[in-house]
Amino acid sequence: MVERVERYGLQVATELQRFIEEEALPGTGIDAARFWERASAVIHDLAPRNAGLLARRDELQAAIDAWHREHDFEPGHYRAFLEEIGYLVPEGDAFSVTTANVDPEIAAIAGPQLVVPIANARYALNAANARFGSLYDALYGTDAIPVSGGATRGEHYNPLRGDKVIAFARQVLDEAAPLDSVSHRNAQAYRVEDAQLVVVTSAGEFGLADPSQFRGYRGDAANPASILLERHGLHVEIVIDPDHPIGRVDAAHVADLVIEAAVTTIMDLEDSIAAVDAEDKVLAYRNWLGLMQGTLEANFAKGGRTVTRRLASDRHHTTADGGELTLKGRSLMLIRNVGHLMTTPAVLDRDGREVPEGILDALVTTMIGMHDFMPDGRHANSVTGSIYIVKP
């Protein structure tokens, strides 16, 4: 039997009630009474509408199924039928919509998006941290580099495979940020001089074909620890380290290429998880809270030791003119709510019915999202103060 407490006509599973009142609400500026009062009003207003929409959907689907059983398919007749039952409606007048406070990851940057089950903290952290990653590791550990010709993966580093990884990565550099007249394969050193990237080769010194692609560096300009380049709003960082096992044997001491990859990540409460009761919902909501507060951690064993995974920090660089450039170290996180169909026993309405899970998700995940941009928040997810809800 689920233990419940009454909150403004709602019967709330105690585990969920305690999580919301003791963990999620503090720091939002919303007291528990106000939250539950408004949550009850929203649920009792929208749940009947939600039920009506689902009933209408069932009516339409039953009519469509019956039509297909009784008729051969003919596009004109089928369209007329769909219009008759109200499945298709006349096109309305022209209109326009606009948005405000949209982060650049959605408004201006085209890049990969991940979807990850938020009930798994380690997976959620991995996805959030996939904004930047090692191209060398990605190539070496996958079949992007064939294993033919002795370039196999194993317990120990295979120099032959490593050479193929480096050659592939240099090709990526040549395509993404080409040099003027030579290849990055010919680089013997990188330095910054007069606010420009200078690449030293045996044939002389060269710059980028498009100098504006140089965005910054780390370390000393004459002997940088990394070089930051940009193409179409996405960044690639050339990591330079003569003491690194890879950098030590590279002519330019390049140890890695760090590529900007997963620009956005959908933290999923729907298809990729099974949250069937209050315990499951609290687990997922608590992980979302940890992401918004920057406190989520996951511990796991690897190589005989315990590894702790946390959210990545921002990345700091010196610009060409000596200023500061900070890049967000994490994907912009969106939260996908459950759709209109499912209900949840985590909360019952005044008549003892399970409430629509999608409405509960909207209320709780939005409230939790406020932690990111409240006065004491980290502003680490949305720089524009927005919360992104994905509705199926």
Buried (B, 14 or more C-beta within 10 A) or exposed (E): EBEBBEBBBBBBBEBBBBBBBEBBBEBBEBEBEEBBBBBBEBBBEBBEEBBEEEEEEEEBEEBBEEBEEEEEEEEEEBEEBBEEEEEEEEEEEEEEEEEEEBBEBBEEBEBBBBBBBBBBBBBBBBBBBBBBBBBBEBBBEEEEBEEEEEBEBEEEEBEEBBEBBBEBBBEBBBEBBBBEEBBBBBBBBBBBEEEEBBBBBEEEEBBBEBEEBBBBBBBEBEEBBBBBBBEEEBBBBBBBBEEBEBBEEBEBBBBBBBBBBBBBBBBBBBEBBEBEBBEBBBBBBBBBBBBBBBEBEBEEEEEEEEEEBBBBEEBEBBBBEEEEBEBBBBBBBBBBBBBBEBBBBBBBBEEEEBBBBBBBBBBBBEBBBBBBBBEEBBEBBBBEBBBBBBEE
